[in-house]
Amino acid sequence: MSQVVTLRASLRERAGKGAARAVRRAGQVPAVVYGDKKAPVMIAIDPSAIFDLSLQLSFSAVLSLVLLTPTIR
């Protein structure tokens, strides 16, 4: 059975190459959440959180995103 792991992220408003580069310059990792027949949601993740997850994850896992800004449904 897959692990369920919580990951904190913040919403980002702009899309595109320039916006992603600005997120990287701010020390964050840009990402996009797709699926559930909804519009894509652009997020930014702290790189230390991703590193910590890589140390504790097994082969497969289910990520639960906790947004630090208002929740999107």
MARDREN-582029 format. One record per residue (C-alpha): x, z, y; residue in one letter. Coordinates in nm, 3 decimals, padded with zeros to 5 digits. Layout:
BEGIN
NODE       x       z       y res
NODE       X       Z       Y   a
...
! end
This chain:
BEGIN
NODE       x       z       y res
NODE  00.000  00.000  00.000   m
NODE  00.123 -00.080  00.351   s
NODE  00.228  00.184  00.598   q
NODE  00.034  00.218  00.924   v
NODE  00.278  00.261  01.212   v
NODE  00.194  00.327  01.578   t
NODE  00.374  00.132  01.849   l
NODE  00.340  00.198  02.222   r
NODE  00.319 -00.101  02.453   a
NODE  00.217 -00.184  02.807   s
NODE  00.016 -00.482  02.924   l
NODE  00.184 -00.746  03.132   r
NODE -00.009 -00.968  03.366   e
NODE  00.195 -01.287  03.386   r
NODE  00.272 -01.540  03.114   a
NODE  00.547 -01.795  03.083   g
NODE  00.923 -01.818  03.060   k
NODE  00.994 -01.670  03.404   g
NODE  00.764 -01.374  03.344   a
NODE  00.922 -01.305  03.005   a
NODE  01.269 -01.316  03.159   r
NODE  01.158 -01.067  03.426   a
NODE  01.033 -00.832  03.152   v
NODE  01.369 -00.861  02.974   r
NODE  01.557 -00.789  03.298   r
NODE  01.345 -00.474  03.331   a
NODE  01.475 -00.362  02.989   g
NODE  01.160 -00.437  02.790   q
NODE  01.079 -00.681  02.508   v
NODE  00.802 -00.933  02.585   p
NODE  00.548 -00.999  02.311   a
NODE  00.207 -01.156  02.256   v
NODE -00.071 -01.027  02.030   v
NODE -00.284 -01.298  01.869   y
NODE -00.579 -01.287  01.634   g
NODE -00.933 -01.164  01.575   d
NODE -01.060 -01.481  01.748   k
NODE -00.984 -01.327  02.089   k
NODE -00.767 -01.440  02.375   a
NODE -00.394 -01.363  02.342   p
NODE -00.282 -01.035  02.499   v
NODE  00.063 -01.022  02.660   m
NODE  00.248 -00.694  02.615   i
NODE  00.589 -00.541  02.682   a
NODE  00.754 -00.306  02.433   i
NODE  01.040 -00.060  02.474   d
NODE  01.336 -00.189  02.268   p
NODE  01.426  00.161  02.145   s
NODE  01.079  00.188  01.989   a
NODE  01.135 -00.137  01.800   i
NODE  01.475 -00.016  01.681   f
NODE  01.327  00.316  01.562   d
NODE  01.055  00.126  01.374   l
NODE  01.312 -00.096  01.204   s
NODE  01.480  00.215  01.064   l
NODE  01.162  00.363  00.917   q
NODE  00.967  00.058  00.799   l
NODE  00.957 -00.068  00.445   s
NODE  00.898 -00.431  00.346   f
NODE  00.550 -00.452  00.502   s
NODE  00.357 -00.242  00.749   a
NODE  00.046 -00.251  00.964   v
NODE  00.114 -00.192  01.334   l
NODE -00.133  00.001  01.544   s
NODE -00.077 -00.071  01.913   l
NODE -00.132  00.203  02.170   v
NODE -00.153  00.049  02.516   l
NODE -00.023  00.262  02.801   l
NODE -00.265  00.083  03.035   t
NODE -00.644  00.052  03.000   p
NODE -00.759 -00.053  02.656   t
NODE -00.872 -00.409  02.588   i
NODE -01.139 -00.465  02.325   r
! end
